[in-house]
Amino acid sequence: MIVTISTSGLKRAKWWEFLLRFVVGGFVTVGAGLIAKRFGPGFGGLFLAFPAILASSVTLVEKHERERKQQKGMRGVIRSRQAASADAAGAAMGSIALIAFSACVWKLLPGHSLGWVIGGATLLWTAICAIVWYCWKQNFLRH
Amino acid sequence: MIDIILRFLIGGVVVSAFSLISDLLKPKTFAGLFGAAPSVALATLALTVMKEGKQYASIEARSMILGAMALLVYAAAVSYILLRFRKPALPVVLVLLLLWMGVATGLWYVMVS
């Protein structure tokens, strides 16, 4: 399956959903910083991978899919939970790339410039995401 | 206080940007990759380096590896439970945050001990 760009997801989204994500993102970022300050960077660093964004996105995917099906006269309960499950499965694959991102920053940051490390680690995250997703999709199609 | 407000704004903007990209992409499994984007890390790394130094940020990144491992377990569990038991998403994602916390702190405890 080819990856496509579609604005239908944006059309279904309400203004408060964007606000919710902004507020959740803000709180998690502040929270991670405060925990690191209180308990040290060793413990605080865990929260740089806190799944608040995933939790909100999975919930919104379920809601949007259910509304889409209900507009067509269906209940959409099962389909919406399948869509939410697929979203979470994608995040599981993305977290493999996040492990690589973190390792890259950990090892390279002390000896290199911040810009290069962030840029390189983000590129690494993108590449690993694409490779893991492609491999999963190929395997998925065979079964 | 200014530091907290700045972190809140940058975190909100970066997380919203990744969410927006995720909304635009299909299929759902590909869009879901952005649920594990390094959004919080990207939002805080520059501020942390400026205020606390590279070594401090490096230690945070080392622990983030453990947080990301816990995220892998969390996301796989959410996906499995939604697909297998078809429970509503909100209670599933909220209850399983305890799983993330347990795995992350467990791995951290193993690392430090």
HADDOCK unambig.tbl for C-alpha pairs under 7 A between the chains (distance, minus, plus):
assign (segid A and resid 3 and name CA) (segid B and resid 25 and name CA) 6.97 0.50 0.50
assign (segid A and resid 3 and name CA) (segid B and resid 26 and name CA) 5.71 0.50 0.50
assign (segid A and resid 3 and name CA) (segid B and resid 27 and name CA) 6.36 0.50 0.50
assign (segid A and resid 4 and name CA) (segid B and resid 25 and name CA) 5.84 0.50 0.50
assign (segid A and resid 4 and name CA) (segid B and resid 26 and name CA) 5.25 0.50 0.50
assign (segid A and resid 5 and name CA) (segid B and resid 24 and name CA) 5.30 0.50 0.50
assign (segid A and resid 5 and name CA) (segid B and resid 25 and name CA) 4.76 0.50 0.50
assign (segid A and resid 5 and name CA) (segid B and resid 26 and name CA) 6.25 0.50 0.50
assign (segid A and resid 6 and name CA) (segid B and resid 24 and name CA) 5.12 0.50 0.50
assign (segid A and resid 6 and name CA) (segid B and resid 25 and name CA) 6.06 0.50 0.50
assign (segid A and resid 6 and name CA) (segid B and resid 26 and name CA) 6.89 0.50 0.50
assign (segid A and resid 7 and name CA) (segid B and resid 24 and name CA) 5.57 0.50 0.50
assign (segid A and resid 9 and name CA) (segid B and resid 23 and name CA) 5.34 0.50 0.50
assign (segid A and resid 9 and name CA) (segid B and resid 24 and name CA) 6.33 0.50 0.50
assign (segid A and resid 10 and name CA) (segid B and resid 23 and name CA) 6.15 0.50 0.50
assign (segid A and resid 10 and name CA) (segid B and resid 24 and name CA) 6.89 0.50 0.50
assign (segid A and resid 18 and name CA) (segid B and resid 16 and name CA) 6.94 0.50 0.50
assign (segid A and resid 21 and name CA) (segid B and resid 15 and name CA) 6.99 0.50 0.50
assign (segid A and resid 21 and name CA) (segid B and resid 16 and name CA) 5.88 0.50 0.50
assign (segid A and resid 22 and name CA) (segid B and resid 12 and name CA) 4.08 0.50 0.50
assign (segid A and resid 22 and name CA) (segid B and resid 13 and name CA) 6.33 0.50 0.50
assign (segid A and resid 22 and name CA) (segid B and resid 15 and name CA) 6.62 0.50 0.50
assign (segid A and resid 22 and name CA) (segid B and resid 16 and name CA) 5.46 0.50 0.50
assign (segid A and resid 23 and name CA) (segid B and resid 12 and name CA) 5.96 0.50 0.50
assign (segid A and resid 25 and name CA) (segid B and resid 11 and name CA) 5.24 0.50 0.50
assign (segid A and resid 25 and name CA) (segid B and resid 12 and name CA) 4.48 0.50 0.50
assign (segid A and resid 25 and name CA) (segid B and resid 15 and name CA) 5.27 0.50 0.50
assign (segid A and resid 26 and name CA) (segid B and resid 7 and name CA) 6.87 0.50 0.50
assign (segid A and resid 26 and name CA) (segid B and resid 8 and name CA) 3.93 0.50 0.50
assign (segid A and resid 26 and name CA) (segid B and resid 9 and name CA) 6.02 0.50 0.50
assign (segid A and resid 26 and name CA) (segid B and resid 11 and name CA) 4.56 0.50 0.50
assign (segid A and resid 26 and name CA) (segid B and resid 12 and name CA) 4.22 0.50 0.50
assign (segid A and resid 27 and name CA) (segid B and resid 8 and name CA) 6.20 0.50 0.50
assign (segid A and resid 29 and name CA) (segid B and resid 7 and name CA) 6.25 0.50 0.50
assign (segid A and resid 29 and name CA) (segid B and resid 8 and name CA) 6.27 0.50 0.50
assign (segid A and resid 29 and name CA) (segid B and resid 11 and name CA) 5.29 0.50 0.50
assign (segid A and resid 29 and name CA) (segid B and resid 40 and name CA) 5.60 0.50 0.50
assign (segid A and resid 29 and name CA) (segid B and resid 44 and name CA) 6.88 0.50 0.50
assign (segid A and resid 30 and name CA) (segid B and resid 4 and name CA) 6.11 0.50 0.50
assign (segid A and resid 30 and name CA) (segid B and resid 7 and name CA) 5.70 0.50 0.50
assign (segid A and resid 30 and name CA) (segid B and resid 8 and name CA) 5.66 0.50 0.50
assign (segid A and resid 41 and name CA) (segid B and resid 56 and name CA) 6.41 0.50 0.50
assign (segid A and resid 41 and name CA) (segid B and resid 59 and name CA) 5.98 0.50 0.50
assign (segid A and resid 41 and name CA) (segid B and resid 60 and name CA) 4.91 0.50 0.50
assign (segid A and resid 42 and name CA) (segid B and resid 59 and name CA) 5.84 0.50 0.50
assign (segid A and resid 42 and name CA) (segid B and resid 60 and name CA) 5.62 0.50 0.50
assign (segid A and resid 42 and name CA) (segid B and resid 63 and name CA) 5.66 0.50 0.50
assign (segid A and resid 43 and name CA) (segid B and resid 63 and name CA) 6.75 0.50 0.50
assign (segid A and resid 44 and name CA) (segid B and resid 60 and name CA) 6.59 0.50 0.50
assign (segid A and resid 45 and name CA) (segid B and resid 60 and name CA) 3.92 0.50 0.50
assign (segid A and resid 45 and name CA) (segid B and resid 61 and name CA) 6.03 0.50 0.50
assign (segid A and resid 45 and name CA) (segid B and resid 63 and name CA) 4.81 0.50 0.50
assign (segid A and resid 45 and name CA) (segid B and resid 64 and name CA) 4.95 0.50 0.50
assign (segid A and resid 46 and name CA) (segid B and resid 63 and name CA) 5.13 0.50 0.50
assign (segid A and resid 46 and name CA) (segid B and resid 64 and name CA) 4.69 0.50 0.50
assign (segid A and resid 46 and name CA) (segid B and resid 66 and name CA) 6.36 0.50 0.50
assign (segid A and resid 46 and name CA) (segid B and resid 67 and name CA) 4.40 0.50 0.50
assign (segid A and resid 46 and name CA) (segid B and resid 104 and name CA) 6.64 0.50 0.50
assign (segid A and resid 47 and name CA) (segid B and resid 67 and name CA) 6.51 0.50 0.50
assign (segid A and resid 48 and name CA) (segid B and resid 40 and name CA) 5.63 0.50 0.50
assign (segid A and resid 48 and name CA) (segid B and resid 41 and name CA) 5.50 0.50 0.50
assign (segid A and resid 48 and name CA) (segid B and resid 64 and name CA) 5.84 0.50 0.50
assign (segid A and resid 49 and name CA) (segid B and resid 64 and name CA) 5.98 0.50 0.50
assign (segid A and resid 49 and name CA) (segid B and resid 67 and name CA) 5.00 0.50 0.50
assign (segid A and resid 49 and name CA) (segid B and resid 68 and name CA) 5.31 0.50 0.50
assign (segid A and resid 49 and name CA) (segid B and resid 71 and name CA) 6.75 0.50 0.50
assign (segid A and resid 50 and name CA) (segid B and resid 67 and name CA) 6.80 0.50 0.50
assign (segid A and resid 51 and name CA) (segid B and resid 71 and name CA) 6.41 0.50 0.50
assign (segid A and resid 53 and name CA) (segid B and resid 35 and name CA) 6.11 0.50 0.50
assign (segid A and resid 54 and name CA) (segid B and resid 35 and name CA) 4.59 0.50 0.50
assign (segid A and resid 54 and name CA) (segid B and resid 36 and name CA) 6.94 0.50 0.50
assign (segid A and resid 55 and name CA) (segid B and resid 93 and name CA) 5.43 0.50 0.50
assign (segid A and resid 58 and name CA) (segid B and resid 89 and name CA) 6.87 0.50 0.50
assign (segid A and resid 59 and name CA) (segid B and resid 89 and name CA) 5.48 0.50 0.50
assign (segid A and resid 59 and name CA) (segid B and resid 90 and name CA) 5.67 0.50 0.50
assign (segid A and resid 62 and name CA) (segid B and resid 89 and name CA) 6.86 0.50 0.50
assign (segid A and resid 78 and name CA) (segid B and resid 86 and name CA) 6.63 0.50 0.50
assign (segid A and resid 81 and name CA) (segid B and resid 82 and name CA) 5.75 0.50 0.50
assign (segid A and resid 81 and name CA) (segid B and resid 83 and name CA) 6.65 0.50 0.50
assign (segid A and resid 81 and name CA) (segid B and resid 86 and name CA) 6.08 0.50 0.50
assign (segid A and resid 81 and name CA) (segid B and resid 89 and name CA) 6.99 0.50 0.50
assign (segid A and resid 82 and name CA) (segid B and resid 82 and name CA) 6.79 0.50 0.50
assign (segid A and resid 82 and name CA) (segid B and resid 83 and name CA) 5.64 0.50 0.50
assign (segid A and resid 83 and name CA) (segid B and resid 28 and name CA) 6.68 0.50 0.50
assign (segid A and resid 85 and name CA) (segid B and resid 78 and name CA) 6.85 0.50 0.50
assign (segid A and resid 85 and name CA) (segid B and resid 79 and name CA) 4.12 0.50 0.50
assign (segid A and resid 85 and name CA) (segid B and resid 80 and name CA) 6.93 0.50 0.50
assign (segid A and resid 85 and name CA) (segid B and resid 82 and name CA) 5.42 0.50 0.50
assign (segid A and resid 85 and name CA) (segid B and resid 83 and name CA) 5.76 0.50 0.50
assign (segid A and resid 86 and name CA) (segid B and resid 28 and name CA) 5.79 0.50 0.50
assign (segid A and resid 86 and name CA) (segid B and resid 29 and name CA) 5.00 0.50 0.50
assign (segid A and resid 86 and name CA) (segid B and resid 79 and name CA) 6.61 0.50 0.50
assign (segid A and resid 87 and name CA) (segid B and resid 28 and name CA) 5.25 0.50 0.50
assign (segid A and resid 87 and name CA) (segid B and resid 29 and name CA) 5.05 0.50 0.50
assign (segid A and resid 87 and name CA) (segid B and resid 31 and name CA) 6.72 0.50 0.50
assign (segid A and resid 87 and name CA) (segid B and resid 32 and name CA) 4.18 0.50 0.50
assign (segid A and resid 88 and name CA) (segid B and resid 32 and name CA) 6.02 0.50 0.50
assign (segid A and resid 88 and name CA) (segid B and resid 75 and name CA) 5.21 0.50 0.50
assign (segid A and resid 88 and name CA) (segid B and resid 76 and name CA) 6.79 0.50 0.50
assign (segid A and resid 88 and name CA) (segid B and resid 78 and name CA) 6.35 0.50 0.50
assign (segid A and resid 88 and name CA) (segid B and resid 79 and name CA) 5.04 0.50 0.50
assign (segid A and resid 89 and name CA) (segid B and resid 29 and name CA) 6.16 0.50 0.50
assign (segid A and resid 89 and name CA) (segid B and resid 32 and name CA) 6.93 0.50 0.50
assign (segid A and resid 89 and name CA) (segid B and resid 75 and name CA) 6.39 0.50 0.50
assign (segid A and resid 89 and name CA) (segid B and resid 76 and name CA) 6.01 0.50 0.50
assign (segid A and resid 89 and name CA) (segid B and resid 79 and name CA) 5.45 0.50 0.50
assign (segid A and resid 90 and name CA) (segid B and resid 29 and name CA) 4.22 0.50 0.50
assign (segid A and resid 90 and name CA) (segid B and resid 30 and name CA) 5.75 0.50 0.50
assign (segid A and resid 90 and name CA) (segid B and resid 31 and name CA) 6.87 0.50 0.50
assign (segid A and resid 90 and name CA) (segid B and resid 32 and name CA) 4.12 0.50 0.50
assign (segid A and resid 90 and name CA) (segid B and resid 33 and name CA) 4.54 0.50 0.50
assign (segid A and resid 91 and name CA) (segid B and resid 32 and name CA) 4.86 0.50 0.50
assign (segid A and resid 91 and name CA) (segid B and resid 33 and name CA) 4.46 0.50 0.50
assign (segid A and resid 91 and name CA) (segid B and resid 34 and name CA) 6.56 0.50 0.50
assign (segid A and resid 91 and name CA) (segid B and resid 35 and name CA) 5.01 0.50 0.50
assign (segid A and resid 91 and name CA) (segid B and resid 36 and name CA) 5.05 0.50 0.50
assign (segid A and resid 91 and name CA) (segid B and resid 75 and name CA) 6.06 0.50 0.50
assign (segid A and resid 92 and name CA) (segid B and resid 72 and name CA) 4.75 0.50 0.50
assign (segid A and resid 92 and name CA) (segid B and resid 75 and name CA) 4.92 0.50 0.50
assign (segid A and resid 92 and name CA) (segid B and resid 76 and name CA) 5.56 0.50 0.50
assign (segid A and resid 93 and name CA) (segid B and resid 33 and name CA) 6.36 0.50 0.50
assign (segid A and resid 94 and name CA) (segid B and resid 33 and name CA) 4.45 0.50 0.50
assign (segid A and resid 94 and name CA) (segid B and resid 34 and name CA) 6.79 0.50 0.50
assign (segid A and resid 94 and name CA) (segid B and resid 36 and name CA) 5.01 0.50 0.50
assign (segid A and resid 94 and name CA) (segid B and resid 37 and name CA) 6.81 0.50 0.50
assign (segid A and resid 95 and name CA) (segid B and resid 36 and name CA) 5.19 0.50 0.50
assign (segid A and resid 95 and name CA) (segid B and resid 68 and name CA) 5.68 0.50 0.50
assign (segid A and resid 95 and name CA) (segid B and resid 71 and name CA) 6.25 0.50 0.50
assign (segid A and resid 95 and name CA) (segid B and resid 72 and name CA) 5.30 0.50 0.50
assign (segid A and resid 96 and name CA) (segid B and resid 72 and name CA) 6.87 0.50 0.50
assign (segid A and resid 98 and name CA) (segid B and resid 36 and name CA) 6.68 0.50 0.50
assign (segid A and resid 98 and name CA) (segid B and resid 37 and name CA) 6.84 0.50 0.50
assign (segid A and resid 98 and name CA) (segid B and resid 38 and name CA) 6.48 0.50 0.50
assign (segid A and resid 98 and name CA) (segid B and resid 68 and name CA) 6.01 0.50 0.50
assign (segid A and resid 99 and name CA) (segid B and resid 65 and name CA) 4.93 0.50 0.50
assign (segid A and resid 99 and name CA) (segid B and resid 68 and name CA) 5.47 0.50 0.50
assign (segid A and resid 99 and name CA) (segid B and resid 69 and name CA) 6.71 0.50 0.50
assign (segid A and resid 102 and name CA) (segid B and resid 61 and name CA) 5.13 0.50 0.50
assign (segid A and resid 102 and name CA) (segid B and resid 62 and name CA) 6.44 0.50 0.50
assign (segid A and resid 102 and name CA) (segid B and resid 64 and name CA) 5.90 0.50 0.50
assign (segid A and resid 102 and name CA) (segid B and resid 65 and name CA) 5.35 0.50 0.50
assign (segid A and resid 103 and name CA) (segid B and resid 61 and name CA) 6.92 0.50 0.50
assign (segid A and resid 103 and name CA) (segid B and resid 62 and name CA) 6.42 0.50 0.50
assign (segid A and resid 103 and name CA) (segid B and resid 65 and name CA) 6.38 0.50 0.50
assign (segid A and resid 105 and name CA) (segid B and resid 58 and name CA) 6.52 0.50 0.50
assign (segid A and resid 105 and name CA) (segid B and resid 61 and name CA) 6.10 0.50 0.50
assign (segid A and resid 106 and name CA) (segid B and resid 58 and name CA) 4.53 0.50 0.50
assign (segid A and resid 106 and name CA) (segid B and resid 59 and name CA) 6.67 0.50 0.50
assign (segid A and resid 106 and name CA) (segid B and resid 61 and name CA) 5.01 0.50 0.50
assign (segid A and resid 106 and name CA) (segid B and resid 62 and name CA) 5.25 0.50 0.50
assign (segid A and resid 109 and name CA) (segid B and resid 54 and name CA) 6.31 0.50 0.50
assign (segid A and resid 109 and name CA) (segid B and resid 58 and name CA) 6.18 0.50 0.50
assign (segid A and resid 110 and name CA) (segid B and resid 54 and name CA) 5.45 0.50 0.50
assign (segid A and resid 110 and name CA) (segid B and resid 55 and name CA) 5.84 0.50 0.50
assign (segid A and resid 110 and name CA) (segid B and resid 58 and name CA) 6.73 0.50 0.50
assign (segid A and resid 129 and name CA) (segid B and resid 33 and name CA) 6.81 0.50 0.50
assign (segid A and resid 133 and name CA) (segid B and resid 30 and name CA) 6.92 0.50 0.50
